[in-house]
Amino acid sequence: MMDKLALLLLIIGGLNWGSIGIFQFDLVAWICGGQTGIVSRIIYTLVALSAIWCISLLFRNNEDESTSEPQRHSSNA
């Protein structure tokens, strides 16, 4: 659950950065009252915390993948 929420926030942040880079338009600031608005700052902080959380995904040993996929054994017959 937390992983999906963090990924969702990173997608929102990535799309916002894309709109800044391509169109020079900050969608979060536009919706939430400017870059210095409290709501904008909360969203920016949540996106940053999500990025920090997702760093753990790189180093996490995902046990779900190893248990959900059947083991494939090759036979040399």
N, C-alpha and C positions, 0 to 999 in steps of 0.2 A: 504494500500500500504506500509506504513512505517513498519507495523507489519510483513508483509511477507518478506520485505527486511532484517529486523533485525533477523528474524528466519533463513533466508538463510545464513546470515553471521555467526550466531551461529552454524549452521550445519557444515559449512566450518571449523570453529574453533574447533568444537568437533571432526571432522574427523582428523584434524591436530593433536590435542592432543592425539587421539587414535593411530595415526601412531608414535608419539613420545613415547608413553607408551609401545606399543607392539614391534615396530621395531627400536626404538631409531633413528628415521628419521623425521626431520622437513621439511615437504613438502613445506610449505610457504617459509622458508629460502632457500631451494634448488632452488625453482622457481625464487625467487626475489633477490638472491645475498647475502645470509647470514642473520643471525639474526639482525645484526646491520645495514643492508642496509636500505635506506630510504623507499623503497617500502614495505619491510617486516614490518617495524615499523608502517607504515600507516595502513597496513592490520591488524596487531595486535591491533592497537588503534581502528579501526572500529569494530572489533569483541568485544572489551571491551565495547565500546559505545552501541553496539547492546545488550549486556548482561544487561547493565544498563536500556536500553529502555524496555527490556522484563521483568524486575522486575515489571514494571507497569502493565503488563498483569495479574500478580497474583492478583492485587488489583483492577483491573478495573471491573466495573459492565457491563458485556457484554449485551447490549440492543439488539443486533442483534439476539442473540439466543432466547430471550424471545419474540420477535416479529415475527420471522420466523417460529417458531413451533406453531401449533395450540394448544390452551389450551385443556387439556384433563380433563373432568369432570367424575368422577366415580358416577355411580348411584347404590344405594343400593336397587334396586327394586326386 
